[in-house]
């Protein structure tokens, strides 16, 4: 049903989110954002986005090969594939795992962007379904997995934030560098 009304915009979304690894677009956004972030949290947010995406992806791949769920385009020959053939099981959706991580990290460190990143995550998940490479349940499970792992990693690093912003002065005492 999702493929009956694929239009140019949907195809553009599929192509956009299909570029690079599942976390590519999210990391690209973070790199642009934290490069101009003058607060104390940019570096930690950037580090956590990469680390949590990596950890969540490992968990997703373990789950994929435990369940071995066929991709929609394989399970039903009426479904066309509008992306590169992933050649891996469908459940959970690895792109949605990265989206769950990203929404959690961006919402925590850049709360003003929460609505925007949630909308982008929904676009990503819709594009994976429309592309014929994920079932709706795959995208929901992937998103939830990514979110849980990111929340855990935020909790584990809550004491990592510097108490004060760096003043830009390099100490010149012996033994510091």
Secondary structure, DSSP 4 states (H G I P E B T S, - for coil): -TTTT--HHHHHHHHHHHSSSTTHHHHHHHHHHHTS--SSSHHHHHHHHHHHHHHHHHHHHHHHHHH-PPPHHHH-TTSPP-S----S--SSPHHHHHHHHHHHHHHHH-GGGHHHHHHHHHHHHHHHHHTTS--HHHHHHHHHHHHHHHHHHHHHTTT-S-SS---SPPP--TT--
